[in-house]
Every structure is written in structure tokens, then in C-alpha cells.
């Protein structure tokens, strides 16, 4: 391909997508698919430059992450960029900062709650006013990326657990497997219907893990057990109910006083930065899907 052409990058990506359509999400599984990739290149008379290839690495950078044998971590070069970020002076600079740290929100517990003072400045008609709360949120988000854990790689042959917490300050969910954290998520929601929202959010954000599996949801809010038989629902509840019906699940009442998961998590060495008060628990049955993706 000639250098300097305006459309060269677009054409190159289109060609690569066409050639490797069935392998695009498998390139990181290096040893298993290396032969397939090389054969596909040979079939289309394409060549890889040896000096730009790397084989049998113990760790590799991939889309801003570092992939290890035991899990996934944030790329240190990205963390350094965040630590050196100066105080935003405009709404545009606030959005740029939140966009960068938000890319790694799956590593950060309570991201939305911590970022709320800054995100409120990006609302329509909001005036820029850098308060003490904004400065604390700014520094907290920078510190959070320096203490993020190494997230475990999901094992598709083992069951998953989702721990959810809803409060007036927001929602928080943790996807775990055998006591190890796979991902965090923390969305923004209004206080109304938070208890149902936290279950719905867990189902949506980890749809690729949970859809097609038998799920048992345990919650300490007894009214959710009867959500399928409620005669009157508001518009938001009706939309959420339609989404829930896509899943093979049952909702069970589980008294809050019988839930000791938060205490167990707080005493685990690899989760010592985690403080979770779970109000809903999803246990996934036998995995029947072959594809596994990471989620933000």
C-alpha cells in the first residue's frame, strides 16, 4: 500500500477486518491462534514485518491495558498521564479528564459517586465553578488509578457472582469469580426505583456473561420478589421488566442480616480496598456461551 494516501488507514482497517473477521477478538490468545493468523495472511498474500512482531511474552500492552498471566491491569503510562494532569480550567477540559479516567472505570470502585462533583459541571446550562468538592473529586480520581487492583481474567467454565449495592448516593456493582474481582461498575441513576435499578444495571452491563444462563437473584428487598406480578408499574419499571424477561432468572428474598459477604470481602488480602454492602446477589449457572468479552 502506498504511503501518504488520505484514505489509506481506513482502507487498511477495512481490509484487516475482512481478512480476520473470525479472529478479531482472539488475537490476544497468542499461542492458540498464531498459526491461524499466519495461515490467513498467507492465503491473502499479506506479510508481517518480523521486527515489529513479538512472540511468547509474559505480559503485553493492549488497548491501554497490560495483560498478565493472572489478570488485567492499567497501563502505567496512562496512569502517569493522569497524575500529571493539571486542574481543569474549562468544561471541555473537565470532559477530557473524565473521558480518560472513565475509560478505566471498570478498575475503580464507586467511580460515578466519586466523579459526581465534576460531572455536575458538565450538565447543560451549568456554570464553571471549581469548588472544594470538585478539587477533592479530582484528586480522588487521580489517586484511585494509582491503587487499582489487577482484575482477574474471567473463566468461562466457572460460575460468576454479582454483588450489588443501591443507596441514595448511587449504585455499585462488582463482578467476581472465586473471590476475585473481575470488574467494577458504578452508574448514575435517580434515587427513585434504585433497588430495581441496581439489578437491571448488573444484567445490562454484564449481559455477555449472564444472558443464556440460569440466574438466581437474591435481594433483601422483599417487594422485588413480586415485581413480575405487580398490577401497576410506572413507565420506567415497565421498560426494566421487559429487559429482565430476556433472562432466565428468579428473584428470591434474602434477609440483609443473613448476608455476610461484605465482611468476608473486607478481610480478603486481594480485595482490601473494597467496601461493599451487597443488597442483591446473582449466581450464574453453567456457562453455555463460548464468547467472553471485557466490559467498561
N, C-alpha and C positions, 0 to 999 in steps of 0.2 A: 504494500500500500504506500502511495506517495505521501511524503511529509508536507505539511503546510495547507492541506485541503481543509476548507471550513467545516465540511460535514464528515471528515474522517473519523472523529471519535464516535459520532452517532452511528455511522455505518459499521465501524469495528464492533461496537457493542451489539448491534443487530445481528451481525454475523456470528459472534460468540454465543449469543442467546439461541440462535438457530442450531448451531453445531452441538452445543452442550445442553440442550433443552432438558434432557432427562437426568443430568448430573449437576445442575447448578447449585443445588442445596447439599451436595455431597462432597465438594472439593476438599473440605477441611478433614474429612475422614480419609487421610492421606494414603495409608498403606493399602486399604481395601480397594480404592478406586483409581490408583495411579495407573495401573495397566489399562484400564478402560479409557482414561483420558488420553493416554499416549496413542492408543489404537484409534480413537476418534480423530485425533489430529492427523494421523497418517492417512486415514480414509479420505479426509478433505484436503490433503496435501498442504497442511499447515505445519509450521515448525516453531518449537520453543527454544529460545536462546538459553544455552546451558548456564552461562554466567549469571543469569537472572533467576535461576531455579534454586530451590533449597529442598533437601531431602532428609528424612529421619530426624527432624528437630524435636526436642523435648518441650519446646514452647514456641508459639507463633503469634504474631500480631495479626488481627483480623477485624476489620471494621471498627477500629477504636478500642478493641478488647485484646487481652492477652489470654490465649488458650493454653492451659496447663493440662497435665495428665489427670489431675484431681478436680479441676474446675475452671471457672472463668473469672478473670479479674479485670479491673480498669487499666487501660494503657497509662503507664506513669507519665508519659509525655503530655497526655491530655490533662492529667491532674496538675502538673506543673503550670500549664497554661491557665487553669482556673485559679490557682493560688496566687499568680501574679496579676490577676485581673483587678484593675482599679475600680473605685466606686463609680457606678453608672451615673452619668450626668443627664441623660435624656431617656425618654420612654423607649426609644429604639435600642439604646444600649442595654436597658433592662431586659428587653425581649431577647437580645442576643445572648446575654448571660444565662437567662433561664432556659433558652434553647439548648445551650451547650451542656449545662448540668442536668437538664431534663432528659437528655439522651441516655444518661446513666441512672435514671430514677429506679430501675429495677434493682440496683445495688443499695439504694438508700431507703431506710425506714422512715415513714411519715414525711415523704417528700412534699406533698401538697400542703400539709399543715405547716411545715417549716417555711415554705416559699410564699405563703398566703399574703404577708405584708407587702411583698414585692409584686405579686401578681395582681393585687388590688389596684396598683398604679397603672396597670396596662388596660384597665377597663375603659369602655367608651366614656368620653367626657371627663375622665379623671385628670386632675392636675398633678403635675410632678411636685412632690413634697417629700424629700428624703428625711424620714423620721428616725428616731432611735430604734423603733421596731424594725424598720427596713434595714438599718445597719446590722442589727443583731441577726436578722434573717440572712443577710448577705454573707456575714462571717460564718454563720452556722452551716450554710450550704457548702461553703468552701472547705470547712473542716470535715464535713461528712464524707467528702470524696477522698480524704486522706486516711480515713479509718474504715473504708468499706471492706466487707469480708470477701473472701474468694467463694463465689457461688458454685454449688455442686452441679455437675452435669446430670441432667435427668436420665434415669434408666427406664426405658420403656417397658421393661419386663417386671417392674416392681410397682406397688401401689403408691399413690400420691395422697398428700393431706393438705388441705387449705384451711388456714386459721384466719378468721375474720373478726374485726372489731369495728363497731359503729358507735359514735358518740356525737355530741353536739359540735365538736371541733372538726369532724370529718370521718373518713373511712380509712381502714388499713387492712391489707391482706398479705399473708405470707404463704408462698407455695413451698412445701417441704417434702422431703423424702428421706425416710430413715433418720429423722432428727437433724438433717442437714438442709440449709436454706438453698432453694433453687432460684427464687425470685421474690422481690417485694413489689407491691403496687399500692398507691395511695391517691385515689381520685378526689376531685372536688364534687360535692353534692350538697343540695339544700338539706336542712335538718329534717324536713318532713319526709316520712317514709324511709328513714335511714336504715332501719333494721332489715327491710326487704331489699333496699338498695345494695347493701354490702354483699348479700348472697348473689344478686344479679350481676354485680360487678365481678365477683370471683368467677362466675360462669362465663362471662364475656371475655375477660382478659386472658383466661387460660382455656379458651374454647378448644384449642387444638389438643389439649391434654384430656379434657373431660367429655367432649362430645363423642357419643357412641359407646360410652361406658356406663355401667350401673353405679349410681352415686347415692349415698346416704348423707343427708344434710342434718346436722344436729345443732339446734339453736336453743337458747334459754328464753326465747320469746315465744310463748305458747301460741299466740294468735297466728303466727306464721304457719303452724301446722295445718290450719284450716283455710289457708289462702285459696285453695282450689275450689272450695265450696262456698265462698263468700257471695251472698246475693247482690251486694252493691260494692263496686270498686270505682275509684276515681280513674281518670284517663291515664295517668302515669302507671298506676297499678295494673291496668288492663294491658298496656304495652309490655310491661315487665312479665306479666303472666304468659303472654304469647311467646316470649323468649324462653321462659322456663320450660314450657311444654316441649321445646325441641330436645330436651334432655331426659334421659331415663333416670329419674330420681324420686326419692321420697324424703319428706321433711319430718323430722322427729323432734319432740321436745326433750331437752336435756337440761336439767336444773343447773343454774350457774354455780351453786355451791359444790356441785359434784365435779366441776371442771378444774382440774389441777394442772393443765398444760402450761399455763403462764409460769408457774413456779418451776416446773421442770425445765422450761426453756431458759429461764434466767440463770440456772445453775450449770448450763452446758458451756464448756470452755469455748467451743467454736461459735457460740451464739451469745457471748457475754455482752454484746452491745444491744441485744434485743429485749424489749419490754413489751409483751403482748398480753392483752386481756381478751382472749377469744370468746366470742359470743356465738359463733357458728363454726361448725366443723364439717368438711366434706371429705368423705373417704371414697376413693375411686377403686372400683373393682378391677377385674382383669383387663389389661390393656389389649385393645383389638385394632388399634391403628398403627400403621407402620412408620408414619412420618412424625418427627419430633422437631419443633422449632422453638427458639427462644423468643420470649416476648418482652417489650417495653411497656 
